[in-house]
Amino acid sequence: MSEVALTADRGQPPQLAEFHRLTDAIGAQRAVLQRWQQASQDFQQQQAQALAPLLASQRAIDLELLRFLDQAAHAGDLGRNDLRILHALVRDLAASLLRQGEEPELRAIFARHQDSADADEPGPADTPEAAAQASAPAPSDDDWMAQWERMEAAQSDAARQRARQRSQHKAASRRRRMAAPAPDDASQTIRTVYRKLASALHPDREPDTQERLRKTALMQRVNVAYTARNLLELLQLQLEIEQIDMRSIAAMGEVALARHNRVLAEQLDELRQETADTERGFRTLLGLGHGAEPTPVRITRAIREQSRALQQNIAYYRCELDELQDPRFFRQWLREQRA
């Protein structure tokens, strides 16, 4: 928007002065949003490098636990009630791991325990697909920030449990929270702008052939920007759809300017909301107070703390898995999963 952010002169008509005020404000707000987005991107890149080995270790422990529970379910020394609990735990953990990445072994384990659960009248939610649909779309393994949030939630659960007693919380339930998909990463602001653009560019609503072609081309760009969650590009496209010609803006009448100003005012509000949401989420993740800048030192410290917490989390799960090798402890642990 910087190319259209013109400085208002005294004596301008009110709507023209308002136009310049809005474009100046939008240009400044764009810069603020871009700064927070860049800081978030830098953080995620550093986080991916630091946490990738730890996340791989956590997944390996989950796989080891899944194989152990799978074998225990077919050992033939558990009662009906214990088996029903165990089948549910295996299905939950397998579905959780399948959401992170498809593997034939996981699919086979899930199928075995799905078949075993048929006699217990399973509901439609007893499939990995249904489990994934019950929540928001799952992020990929590359979504490191979402993965860390799941790990952090699991670590909090583990800490509370250790403070209470040695007995473990439901293993599958805890891991289900760990692997639970994050909410749709398209913010409400982006979705709102996209809906407005899609409505304005609907081809069936345009009788003129040339204009229909122009809108079709714009809609293709809109879809690309929406897929990339690029609010700034969507807002720029909104201006193009409105056909606001900055070079001839001064020659426009007050009525036309007033309409353009309403569009710009909406854009400014949307930019402010998106900036506030982005800043709030990033500050929460880093533990930054209001006014504290996300400096490289603070980002490094936050990643170091996350790595330390994840290491503790992995050690806790490793200890849990070792203790489950004791048949008496395993039976006690399994019955605690009923709670």
Buried (B, 14 or more C-beta within 10 A) or exposed (E): BEEBBBEBEEEEEEBBBBBBBBBBBBBBBBEBBEBBBEBBEEBBEBBBEBBBEBBEBBBEBBBEBBEBBBEBBEEEEBEEEBBBBBBBBBBBBBBBBBBBEEEEEBEEBBBBBBEBBEEEEBEEEBBBEEBBEEEEBBBEBEBBBBBBBBBBBBBEBBBEBEEEEEEBBBBBBBBBBBBBBBEEBBBEBBEBBBEBBEEBBEEEEBEEEEEBEBBEEBBEBBBEBBEEBBBBBBBBBBBEBBEBEBEEBBEBEEEEBBEBBEBBBBBBEBBBBBBEBBBEBBBEBBEBEEEEEBEEEBBEEBBEEBBEBBBEBBEBBBEBBEBBEEEEBBBBBBEBBEE
